[in-house]
Amino acid sequence: MPRLAPRTESRQLLGVLWLLLPLAVTGGLIWYGLVHTPEHRHSLFGVQGNALILLKAQLRSALLGLALIQLLLALRMYDRLPGGRACVKM
């Protein structure tokens, strides 16, 4: 008869691996930061100066719009909008 639950040794190994994962990611980021030096001749999306401020403002506006859409969809899903109908409930 096959076993339905995994062995405790493999569960313990998975637990240890999940604990070591953040340490491995942190070590990789530290190594990358030590090996690579920043290149100041390049800029964000090729934009510098006042155009960079405009780009940041446009990105913030887009994120705000997406957050408002997400809020409206959540309100509709939980039937919190006036005059609306909730999504189909299962």
Secondary structure, DSSP 8 states (H G I E B T S, - for coil): ---SS--HHHHHHHHHHHHHHHHHHHHHHHHHHHH----TTS-GGG--THHHHHHHHHHHHHHHHHHHHHHHHHHHHTT-STT-------
